[in-house]
């Protein structure tokens, strides 16, 4: 079922015509009754009935709203999307549906990420109705349908990514790549909600954290990873400084250090640079005579 436009005209013109039909019909009935003209009475009554049918088809459509019309026998005949007063097909049921942009905040869900770690996640879903017939007739309650499918999609997308990665493999993660994850969630949701005539405008993660039972352990792991990364940078810098020091001593002073002296110098400089606490200077007098 696809949305289609139903016949409708300006309601003010239709209202004026209905009033005119009633007045003319009433006059014809009065004239026919006084002059004993059955044809005038019949024509006047017919005009009044037509006016009543026309007046019953008057409907008001608000801004960013639509009216979905069905015959009293249940057949869908079309939708009015224009705002204002309109006269349309009589003997129809009219259902109002909002075309405004709305949002839905999902509850905080506990799911397992790609690595099986329990995480807490929640998202905000921004959506609007683009096909009124599908929204009303393809699903039972499209707003409830959006809520249920949104939570299902959040669970599914969260299971496709790890919460975080502790190596340099550049994989997408829930914590480091929120934009990519949101785009994937939008794609997943749109596929699920096409049947309801709903368009996803935007999705964003509003809550993301490790579950309480593993949060402390994962925090320690993150701290350890950060410390190891920092140590690696410090060691690389210390080695570079030591190499430059030995090279400049040999170049500027012409001093040729033995392997034992080089090892001693390297050891002292590495300890001095890498140590977290301030080092105490020690004077070596073992060779003094």
Long-range contacts (C-beta under 8 A, 24 or more apart in sequence): 1-76, 1-133, 1-134, 1-137, 1-138, 2-131, 2-133, 2-134, 3-79, 3-131, 3-132, 3-133, 3-134, 3-197, 4-78, 4-79, 4-133, 5-78, 5-79, 5-80, 5-81, 6-69, 6-77, 6-78, 6-79, 6-80, 6-88, 6-89, 7-78, 7-88, 7-89, 8-80, 8-82, 8-86, 8-87, 8-88, 9-86, 9-87, 9-88, 10-84, 10-85, 10-86, 10-87, 11-58, 11-59, 11-60, 11-84, 11-85, 11-86, 11-87, 12-85, 13-87, 14-54, 14-57, 14-58, 14-86, 14-87, 15-55, 15-58, 15-85, 15-87, 17-51, 17-54, 18-51, 18-52, 18-54, 18-55, 18-87, 19-51, 21-47, 21-48, 21-50, 21-51, 21-54, 22-47, 22-48, 22-51, 25-51, 53-90, 53-91, 54-87, 54-90, 56-90, 56-91, 57-87, 57-88, 57-89, 57-90, 57-91, 57-92, 58-85, 58-86, 58-87, 59-85, 59-86, 59-87, 59-88, 59-94, 60-84, 60-85, 60-86, 61-86, 64-98, 64-99, 64-100, 65-96, 65-97, 65-98, 65-99, 66-96, 66-97, 66-99, 66-129, 66-132, 67-94, 67-95, 67-96, 67-97, 68-94, 68-95, 68-96, 68-97, 68-132, 68-133, 68-136, 69-93, 69-94, 69-95, 70-95, 76-133, 76-137, 79-132, 79-133, 81-132, 95-136, 97-129, 97-132, 97-135, 97-136, 98-129, 99-128, 99-129, 99-132, 100-128, 101-126, 101-127, 101-128, 101-201, 102-126, 102-127, 102-128, 103-127, 104-146, 104-147, 104-150, 105-206, 106-147, 106-150, 106-151, 106-154, 107-151, 108-207, 109-151, 109-154, 109-155, 109-158, 110-211, 111-154, 111-155, 111-158, 111-159, 112-158, 112-159, 113-158, 113-159, 113-161, 113-162, 113-163, 113-174, 114-159, 114-160, 114-161, 114-162, 115-162, 115-163, 117-162, 117-163, 117-210, 117-211, 117-214, 117-218, 118-210, 118-211, 118-213, 118-214, 119-158, 119-163, 119-174, 119-208, 119-209, 119-210, 119-211, 120-207, 120-208, 120-209, 120-210, 120-211, 121-154, 121-158, 121-174, 121-205, 121-207, 121-208, 122-154, 122-205, 122-206, 122-207, 122-208, 123-150, 123-154, 123-182, 123-185, 123-203, 123-204, 123-205, 123-206, 124-203, 124-204, 124-206, 125-150, 125-189, 125-200, 125-203, 126-200, 126-201, 126-202, 126-203, 127-193, 127-198, 127-199, 127-200, 127-201, 128-198, 128-199, 128-201, 129-197, 129-198, 129-199, 130-197, 130-198, 130-199, 131-197, 132-197, 133-197, 134-195, 134-196, 134-197, 135-196, 135-197, 135-198, 138-195, 138-196, 138-197, 139-195, 139-196, 142-196, 142-197, 142-198, 145-193, 145-196, 146-193, 146-196, 146-198, 149-189, 149-192, 149-193, 150-189, 152-192, 153-185, 153-188, 153-189, 153-192, 154-185, 156-188, 157-181, 157-184, 157-185, 157-188, 160-184, 163-208, 163-210, 163-218, 164-218, 164-222, 166-221, 166-222, 166-225, 174-205, 174-208, 175-208, 178-204, 178-205, 178-208, 181-205, 231-274, 234-273, 234-274, 235-274, 237-273, 238-269, 238-270, 238-273, 238-274, 239-270, 241-269, 241-273, 242-266, 242-269, 242-270, 245-269
